């Protein structure tokens, strides 16, 4: 069903178990038909995934991880599964440990030095490395969550065949963060922490560092991470996406409790020409999830590393990549 330019892909609830079993068998077959090579470029390390049988030159997807210290495969193996699915369809890909994580750890000695552009520069570095390969004809950026924003920022600097935004935010990060803080369940005795968080966000938006942060707030707002937050809060993802000239695909899961419909809509509004797909019963990491987004326990449980991707994701990526690289 199409609605205002958005394609809504249904997954019938009664078929989810059957689809999951089928997907697991498909993954096993796919893994037998692909090969993986270790990749390094500068301070980054990753995995280049390709079909096991030699093929002529073709497009390659650069898979960019989401927020936090995320390794190449993703916390729920989402990126590993995407790579395997693409390779089974003859499409190469590269995924890498973010700087400061895994085999890309050595570069980062001070967290204070990191800003959002540091990670966008890594995308450009990896994309340039891909483009130099003799077996790669073109590069498509596939960014997930924060990786979608990094893809947008990198696409302004480098030439790519296309850009895919998976669960990307379309509103400024401080707005999204406030929304997530508001939804966080807290006992009445700790409600002051929410108010305290809002005050910290206000200062960071103004570019002001907060030198003293309580122990409860340290995980999110410790002084060493504030330069990164300040640099991120200054960016309007939708406005930057509107400047990207490359062909674009926007994909979002309707059961995503981290990125909202308003983000999906903002990105589509910024680039009305982009292909936009909303996947039902799909969470933030593109695994099957309940329709009820208020059931936080059930939603968190759906972030299962062993679960397959929802069946419509990889075909959507393959179709888009082939359509722009024929």
N, C-alpha and C positions, 0 to 999 in steps of 0.2 A: 504494500500500500504506500502510495506517495502522498506527501502532504507538504505544501509550500516548499517544494524542492528537496525535502528530506525523505530518504528512503528508510522505512522502518522494517527491520528484519524480524519476523516472529519466530519464536521457538515454542512449540506447544509443550505446556508443562508436563503432560502425561508421557512425552517422548524423551524427556531429559535423560533418564537413566539409560534408555536404549542408545541414545545418541552418544552418551559418555562412553559406554562400552565399545561402541563402534569406533569412536575417536581414539580410544586407547589402542585398539588393534591397528588402526591407521598409523598411529605414531610409531608403533613397533616396526611396521613395514617401512615407514619413511626413514627411520634411523638406520635401517639396513641398506638404504639406497643413497646415503650421503657420506661425505667425508669432511673432517674438520682439521684445520691446520692452525697452529699457534701463530699469532701475529703480534708484532711489536713495531712501534713507530715513536721515536722520541721517548717520552716518559710513559706512554700508554702501552698496555698489553691487552690482547683480546683473542677472539676466536674467529677465523674465517671459515664459513660453512659453505660447501659446494656439493653439487651432485657427484656421486662416486664415479660415474662414467664421464670421461672427458667430453666436453662440449665446446662449441665455438663460443666466441665472445658474446657476452650478454650483459644485461643490467645487474646491478648489485644494490642491495638495501643496506644502509648504515643504520643499525638499531641503537637508539640513544636512550639510556636508562632514566628513570624518574628520580625524585628527590632523595636526599640522604646518601649514606655510604652504600651505594648499590653496586653489587658485582655484576659481571657480564651476563649471567643467566637470569638475573632478576630475583627478587625475594621469593616469588612463587613459580620460578622457572618459566615465566611468561616469554622472555626473550629467547631462551633456548628452544622453546616450543615453536615460536614464530620462525626462527631460523631453520628448524627441521622441516616445518611445513613448506616454507619457500623453496628449500633445496629439493624437496620431493617433486616440486613443480618446475625444476630447472632454473631456479633463481638463486644466485649467490647472495651472501650477506656477511656482514661483519658486526660483531658486538664486542664491547670492551669494558674492562673494569674502569669505573670512574677514577679520576686522579685521587690519590690518597686511599684507594681501596684495592685489596687483593694484590695482584702483580703490578698494579699502577700506583702502589702505595709510596714508593721512595721519594717522589717529587715533593710531596706536601710535608713540610716540617713545622709550619705555623698555620693553624687554621685561620688566624687573623688576616692572612694574606689573600684569602679566597674571596672573590666576588663572582657574580653571575657570569660575567664575561670570560672569566677563566675557563669555565666549562664550555661556553660557546666556542672559544678558541680551540678546545680539544675536538669538538665536532668538526671544525674546519680542517684540523690536522688529520683526523682519521679519514675524512672525505677525500682530501687530496691524495692520501696514500692509496685509497681504493681506486681513484681515477687513474693512477699511474700503472695499475696492473694491466698486463697485456690481455688478460681474459675478461676485463671489465669494459663495457662500452659506454655505460652511463651510471650515475649514482642517484639514488633516491633516499632521502632522509626519512627515517621512520622513528619519530620521537614519542615517547610515552610519558604522560603526566608532565613533570618538570622538563623532561626530555623534549616534549613538544615545543615548549618555549625556547629551549636551546636550539632546536631545529630552525625555528623562526629567525632567531638572532643570527645563526650561522648562514642561513640562506640569503641574508642581506649582503654577505661578504663573498660568497663563493657561488659558482655556477653548478646547479644540479638540475636533473631532469624533472624531479618532482619532490613533493614534501607530503608526508602523512602525519597527521596529528591524532594520536591515540589518547583519549581521555585528557585532552589538553585544557587548560584553563583559558577562558576568554575574558575574564575580569582580572583586575590587578590583584596581586598576591595578598596584599593586606586585607582586601575585601573578602577573599576566599578564606583566609586564616581566621578572620573575625567570625565568619559563618561556622567554621569548624569548631571554634572555641565555644560558640553559643550552643552547639549541639552536643558538646561533651558532657556526659552525665557526671555531676559532682554532688556529694552530700552537702546539706545545708551548712555544715561547719567549715566547708572549704569553698563556699561560693565566693569568698573574697579573692580567691586566686584568679577567678574569671575576670573580675574587675581590675585586678592588678595587671593581668595580661593585656587587657584593652589599653590601659595607660601606657604600657611599654610599646605596644604597636603604634600608638599615636606619636610617641617620641621618635621612633625609628622612621616613620613616614616623613617626619620633618627633617630627617637626616641627623638626628641627635642620638649619640650612644648613651646607653644606660649602664653606668659602671658597677652599680650594686644591684644584683639580682638574687632573689631568695633561692634557697636550695630546691624548692618545688618548681621554680621557673627555669632552672639552669639547663635542663635538657633542651628546651626550645629557644631560650633567650640568653644563653651564656654570652658574656662579652665577646668571646673569640668568634662567635658565629654572626654577630651583629653586622659587620661589614657586608657579609653576603646578603643578609636580610635587607639592609638598607638599599643595596644595589638592585635587588629583586623588586622591592616595593616601588621603585621609581619607574618600572616598565609597565606599559599597557599592552598586554599580549594581542588584543584585537587590533589595535592601531598599528602595531608592528607587522602583524599578519597581513593587513591590507596592503602593505608595501611589497610583499613577496610576489614576484612575477611568475614563479614556477607553478606548474600544474599542482593541484592540491586535493587531498582527500582528508575528510574529518570523520573520525569514528568515535562513538561514545556508547557506553552501556547504560541502559535506563535504570539499573539497580545500583549504580555507582553512588556510594555515600560520601565520596571525597570531592568529586567534580560534579557540578549540577547541570541541569538542563539549560539554565541561564548562561553557563559557560559555552555549551555547545551552540546555543542560539547566537551568542555574541560573535563566535568565530565564523559562523555561517553568514551572518550579516556583514562581517568585514570582507568576506570573499564570496559573494553570491554565486560566482562561477564554480566554486569548489564542489566536488561531490561530497555529500553529507549522508552518513548512515548511522542510524540509532538502532542498537541491538537490544532487544528485550531480554529480561531475565539474565542480565550480564553485569558483573561487578567491575571495579576499577582495574583489576588485573586480567580482565577478559576471561574469567571463569564463570560457570553457571551460578546464579545467585537467586534468592527469593525475590519476589516482586515487592514485598514489604520492606521498604528501606528504613523503617523505624525500628525494626527488630535488629538491633546492633549486634547482639550475640550471634544470630544466624548469619548476618552479613560477614562478620569477621571470620566465622567458621568456613565461609565459602572461599576464602583466600588459601585454598588447599594446594600445596606444592605438587601433590600427586595427581590432582585433577587435570583433565585435558582443557585446552582452550575451547571456548564456545565454537561450534562448527562453522559459523559464518565468517569468522574473522579472517583466516588465511585466504579463503577464496576471494574475499573483497580486496585484500592486498594484492593478490596475484592479478586479478582483473584490472585493477588500477595500473599496476606496473606495466603490464603488457599493453594496455591501451595507450600509454604515453611513450613507449620505447619501441614500437614496431618499426 
